[in-house]
């Protein structure tokens, strides 16, 4: 994928920084060789580069990233998400980009598998950088968005979405637990069936997620049969 040219080890490559300079050049001899697609890509990369400086973060750069997250072109949406993943490596920048999370949440319903995957990775990384109350409110919204991904054709997406769902149970604060209880009921049946998933990793994490749901629901009998590996007793 073309992101490999721009990012390496979750950082902008030297090629990216040089390309930004070339595209930003006023010299026509450079510009005439550059396609419109590359120009748009460089706008995204430059915004990511600006956002990496938490002390001098330009909110105009966040606006650029938001615009491309809403762009019809899936390659640009994917590139923004990859950029966000790199920014989440540092807590100070991770906190600044949380304003983009509503748009990232919408990406979980994207038609393209690789975009859904990157959106999941963003949330997997950002939750630990959020204040507890904000993380709890985000968990309430995110839990519903994850449910359709449990049955995705891609086993990696199933595993990642169920793992994230499990982790959301741990960040819910007391005042939000009642609302979360109402939401997680819908996850019980799919999680139960995925405990028999053909993919062993999906099956394992489904059992862990079901246990986390039982904890939220304070359902002692369910916790017992899961821990005792007697799921045949669930009726």
TAVEN-V123020 format. One record per backbone hydrogen bond with DSSP energy under -1.0 kcal/mol. CO is the residue of the C=O (numbers start at 1). NH is the residue of the N-H. If there is no record, write none. Layout:
# TAVEN-V123020
[[CO,NH] [CO,NH]]
This chain:
# TAVEN-V123020
[[1,4] [2,5] [3,7] [6,13] [11,8] [13,17] [14,18] [15,19] [16,20] [17,21] [18,22] [19,23] [20,24] [22,25] [27,30] [27,31] [28,32] [30,33] [31,34] [35,39] [36,40] [37,41] [38,42] [39,43] [40,44] [41,45] [42,46] [43,47] [44,48] [45,49] [46,50] [47,51] [48,52] [50,53] [52,54] [58,61] [59,63] [60,64] [61,65] [62,66] [63,67] [64,68] [65,69] [66,70] [73,77] [74,78] [75,79] [76,80] [77,81] [78,82] [79,83] [80,84] [81,85] [82,86] [83,87] [84,88] [86,89] [87,90] [90,94] [91,95] [93,97] [97,100] [98,101] [100,104] [101,105] [102,106] [103,107] [105,108] [106,109] [107,110] [112,116] [113,117] [114,118] [115,119] [116,120] [117,121] [118,122] [119,123] [120,124] [121,125] [122,126] [123,127] [126,129] [127,130] [131,135] [132,136] [133,137] [134,138] [135,139] [136,140] [137,141] [138,142] [139,143] [142,146] [146,149] [147,150] [149,152] [154,158] [155,159] [156,160] [157,161] [158,162] [159,163] [160,164] [161,165] [162,166] [163,167] [164,168] [168,171] [173,176] [174,177] [176,180] [177,181] [178,182] [179,183] [180,184] [183,186] [184,187] [185,188] [187,191] [188,192] [189,193] [190,194] [193,196] [194,197] [199,203] [200,204] [201,205] [202,206] [203,207] [204,208] [205,209] [206,210] [207,211] [208,212] [209,213] [210,214] [211,215] [212,216] [213,217] [214,219] [218,220] [219,223] [220,224] [221,225] [222,226] [223,227] [224,228] [225,230] [226,229] [230,233] [231,234]]
